[in-house]
Amino acid sequence: MKEPKITRIIVDQKVADQELVQRYKRNNPKAEVIEIELTDELKDAMFKQEATPAKRDILLTEKQGHTVKQCPGTDRTYRCCNYHVINQTSNGPIDCTYCILQFYLNNPVTTVYANTEKLLTEVKDKIATQPKRFFRIGTGELSDSLAFDSSSEYSKDVVEYFAELPNVLLELKTKSNKIENLLKLDHKGHTVVSWSVNPQVIIDAEEHKAASLQERLKAMEQVQAAGYKIGLHFDPLLFHEDWESTYPDLIRQLFEVLDPKNIAWISIGSLRFPPEMKDKVLEKFPKSKIMFAELIRGMDGKMRYPKPLRLDMYRTVYKALRQYGGDKLFIYFCMESAEIWERVMGWSPDDNEHLDYLFAMSLYEQFPGLMAAEPERQVYADGIPLHHEKADIPGL
Ligand code: SF4
């Protein structure tokens, strides 16, 4: 994967002395650096510019308000897993045609919150309020967790911070191969490095500027050797010619590299997007084929493949995962109905809290020593752990 090119670093005076700012400057010596007093008007003007491939600005500023939020997908229409996110970076260098973010964040500015200590302290304080609950928190909701890591070295901050926290796993979710910084860190088993995966034919057509499948496989091999837990996300599954063979073949290749014992979780989900996104995708990516499949409006108003096709794709992927990875893998659906769970896997979680508890139980059994005590169902049944504020994108 090519290094994302940063042409301009705009520094809000309020964070000028932060370590993260120094790293962006040091690691991008050719970028123009501008220090400004950031006002709302200035920010609005910056964000109204049209995105162009030749230009990439990084805005380093300060986060006000809450950082740790509930995953925006969490709702009651579909089964969800009570995941939490830290939105430290918004926008990124990888251009996936299906990505809902290019609909919401279609501007050339990547915003990075550089007041790292405040962000991390908030995580620590929040999880301390429920010490018996085991949390999963990720940084990859509004950006790729690792695509900017050569510039930001942010993985160093988060991985070593989470290593010392007793009741949480950090998830770094990526389509990159930027794992060099991770290999030197003392993670203490508290980080899951996860990859969104798709066959190479889809990477070529729909995941512009992302790492190739071979690059991702090599990166997985290296982080696995460094003792990290691994996550896999078959999300979104995309309908394409020969999908019945490309997905099983992808899964076979993954398990040639990965030991199922190191896999913390695997998600499966399929293409979904708000109807208004269709025209934007066709305009920005005229060669993309994703909008030409049959799509219907789901219970949440988003476009999805019709149920029979989703079932076919899920069953194919699920069967191959069991065939190559065995029956101990923790596999879940991201935003699917109880009916889909039942018809593909033969069971479904009772509700979101039950799924959250099952995650904890699976981690407890698979990774002895990760938790101080066996998870109690009642702790998870007591509802959403953190404040109810949802993350910034209204539903992934
Ligand atoms: S199932 Fe998916 S969308 Fe729902 S909370 Fe979990 S990660 Fe978020």
Boltz pocket constraint, residues with backbone or C-beta under 6 A from the ligand:
constraints:
  - pocket:
      binder: B
      contacts: [[A, 71], [A, 72], [A, 73], [A, 74], [A, 75], [A, 79], [A, 80], [A, 81], [A, 82], [A, 83], [A, 333], [A, 334], [A, 335], [A, 396]]
      max_distance: 6.0
